[in-house]
Amino acid sequence: MNALSHELRTLARWPVGRWVAAAAVAVLVALVTGIPTDLVPTSLFRRMTPIPWWSWPLWVATAILAGLLAGSYVRDHRERLGTASSLGGGVMSFLAVGCPICNKLIVAALGVSGALSYFAPVQPLLGVAGLAVLLSALHRRLAESGACAVPPALANAAP
């Protein structure tokens, strides 16, 4: 509980710019993952299988976590943990909410019946794993914020 309270205090101290960046990235991630998976209806794409109920909360949670993770990098020039995790978590979540027979790589590897028989049942687990990776990266970013803070005078000094 102490780690969670530290992370919530860290979020509460975020400047407006971080929140704006987090919101912008969350919307961008929602569109980039929602349009090709037909969660955001457009004339660009037509899904071949119905959207399962769990895709909606997974999609929203992925966008929010990716936005918060991106916000944690605003005005933080220290390259730390989380970059690879955020990409991996986002890709896993994207694969989880997508149509199993619309994914050409899955169909090429397993065929249409294999995609429906083997990949589709695994998609919710893939989505939960993607959220876990994003949540872990965000936890590390927030837990380490301020651990080795550089005083503002030194942060602006030329190297």
QUIWO-V705157 format. One record per residue. N is the residue number from 0. RES is the residue in one small letter. PHI is phi in whole degrees, -180 to 180 (none if undefined). Layout:
n->(N | N)
res->(RES | RES)
phi->(PHI | PHI)
This chain:
n->(0 | 1 | 2 | 3 | 4 | 5 | 6 | 7 | 8 | 9 | 10 | 11 | 12 | 13 | 14 | 15 | 16 | 17 | 18 | 19 | 20 | 21 | 22 | 23 | 24 | 25 | 26 | 27 | 28 | 29 | 30 | 31 | 32 | 33 | 34 | 35 | 36 | 37 | 38 | 39 | 40 | 41 | 42 | 43 | 44 | 45 | 46 | 47 | 48 | 49 | 50 | 51 | 52 | 53 | 54 | 55 | 56 | 57 | 58 | 59 | 60 | 61 | 62 | 63 | 64 | 65 | 66 | 67 | 68 | 69 | 70 | 71 | 72 | 73 | 74 | 75 | 76 | 77 | 78 | 79 | 80 | 81 | 82 | 83 | 84 | 85 | 86 | 87 | 88 | 89 | 90 | 91 | 92 | 93 | 94 | 95 | 96 | 97 | 98 | 99 | 100 | 101 | 102 | 103 | 104 | 105 | 106 | 107 | 108 | 109 | 110 | 111 | 112 | 113 | 114 | 115 | 116 | 117 | 118 | 119 | 120 | 121 | 122 | 123 | 124 | 125 | 126 | 127 | 128 | 129 | 130 | 131 | 132 | 133 | 134 | 135 | 136 | 137 | 138 | 139 | 140 | 141 | 142 | 143 | 144 | 145 | 146 | 147 | 148 | 149 | 150 | 151 | 152 | 153 | 154 | 155 | 156 | 157 | 158)
res->(m | n | a | l | s | h | e | l | r | t | l | a | r | w | p | v | g | r | w | v | a | a | a | a | v | a | v | l | v | a | l | v | t | g | i | p | t | d | l | v | p | t | s | l | f | r | r | m | t | p | i | p | w | w | s | w | p | l | w | v | a | t | a | i | l | a | g | l | l | a | g | s | y | v | r | d | h | r | e | r | l | g | t | a | s | s | l | g | g | g | v | m | s | f | l | a | v | g | c | p | i | c | n | k | l | i | v | a | a | l | g | v | s | g | a | l | s | y | f | a | p | v | q | p | l | l | g | v | a | g | l | a | v | l | l | s | a | l | h | r | r | l | a | e | s | g | a | c | a | v | p | p | a | l | a | n | a | a | p)
phi->(none | -64 | -65 | -64 | -67 | -63 | -66 | -66 | -65 | -62 | -63 | -66 | -87 | -62 | -73 | -57 | -59 | -66 | -66 | -65 | -63 | -62 | -66 | -64 | -67 | -60 | -65 | -61 | -63 | -60 | -72 | -66 | -93 | -81 | -70 | -71 | -97 | 67 | -73 | -103 | -69 | -141 | -84 | -77 | -149 | -129 | -76 | -94 | -127 | -64 | -81 | -68 | -59 | -74 | -65 | -65 | -65 | -64 | -63 | -65 | -63 | -62 | -63 | -65 | -64 | -65 | -64 | -63 | -64 | -64 | -62 | -69 | -94 | -68 | 56 | -123 | -84 | -84 | -74 | -128 | -63 | 124 | -64 | -66 | -64 | -67 | -67 | -63 | -65 | -67 | -66 | -63 | -66 | -61 | -64 | -69 | -89 | -77 | -68 | -64 | -96 | -91 | -84 | -62 | -67 | -67 | -65 | -65 | -80 | -115 | 80 | -65 | -67 | -68 | -62 | -76 | -83 | -110 | -79 | -57 | -67 | -87 | -55 | -61 | -67 | -63 | -65 | -64 | -64 | -62 | -65 | -63 | -66 | -62 | -64 | -65 | -64 | -64 | -59 | -63 | -62 | -73 | -66 | -91 | -66 | 81 | -66 | -139 | -66 | -99 | -57 | -54 | -64 | -78 | -66 | -91 | -74 | -69 | -70)
